Amino acid sequence: MKPDSPYRPDPDAEKNGRCRDAAPPSLPLPDCLSDRLLNAMQTSLIFFDARGTISRTNDQARSDLHEAEELTGRNLSDLLAVVLRNSDILPDLMARFDDQATEQVKLPPDTFIRRNDRRAQFFVSGCISRLDCGNFLLSFRNIVEELTQESLFKIALSPTRIFPWIYDFEMGTMLIDPRYFEYTGIESADHTMTVETFTERLHPDDRAHVGHTLSLHMNGEHYPYPVPFRLRRGDGRYEWFEAQSTYLGDVEGIPYRIVGTCMSTQAHKDIEEALTLARDKAEQSDRLKSAFLANMSHEIRTPLNAIVGFSEILSQTDDPDQRADYFGIIRDNNKLLLQLIGDILDLSKIEAGTLELHYAEVDLNALLGEQVQAAQLRAGSGVRVELARPAPRGPVRTEKNRLMQVVNNLLGNALKFTREGYI
């Protein structure tokens, strides 16, 4: 039969397992045209009969099998094996066609085709289909490159928190990287999520912005900017994510699919919050320093006034008891002044929270009496400073210098705002 002649009855058709009086329904075109169509296909095609004899192949099949010559007349089982978990499953697949209702058998996942002479071996996706007149078609795609790219993609993404996703318009669902569900703790048997479920998990404040972005893509408008949002995890906690997506359109630009990625940005948010907190603390520290120094200037004046005032009184009295009391007041205020100056010089201790406090037994009546006398020296002529309710006799355990600072501050403020009367 000439290559360009129409199909004619084959007297040996029945012997070869083919229909005698009609062309195979799957090949109703002239041989030259059907060859062109088959060879134009990117899927490998091998036609064979019930005995496994190959009747036809296309260019893609011969290329995948590293075979330069036509394979017609060779036996499929002698040529190759369909392997799953190191076992040839081709006989088992063909046995399923014993049921006349079976029209097609898909090759299981992780199946590969291996030539018996080991000249070719590759993973495939495909099926075996029943044709008319007891013939069969093995169609498959070499998916080694796809698996390689997928493996490289998984390796690149595995240490990250970046998750690819697809929204299919026809199915109306989002297909998301399985790692996303493992990471977020959201349950999904098939790694899909409806838009309604996704929207319900968004933080209420973020739903409008995310919905607006998706609606732009659905209407054929690109939105090239990242979209931050908070998503409720499986445990109920909200986590920050950032998504970026685009749409795939047909020749008329009508969208039929949205593709994108989402990335957890919670770690970045935590760092941002920590930096913001550190900045706020630094600013607060600066404010506290300024307030501290301003307060210290006031604190220093208090013991200085007492020292100067009682030194003048001391020079004007000859009473031994009074002189002893005044010497004591001057001595205590000298200590306080030195302590204040030490605090200023050792400001780093305050910043580090390591300022030391020295607790000891203190006569509260004596301490308050000294402060009253020092305050009376600073008071105007119309103001009296009195210790109206003396404490019960006996010592108290406290930090004397700090307590003196507190009482001095209170008395200083009282003197500042009291024009007449008593404190």
Disulfide bonds with the S-S distance in Angstrom:
Cys19-Cys133 1.20
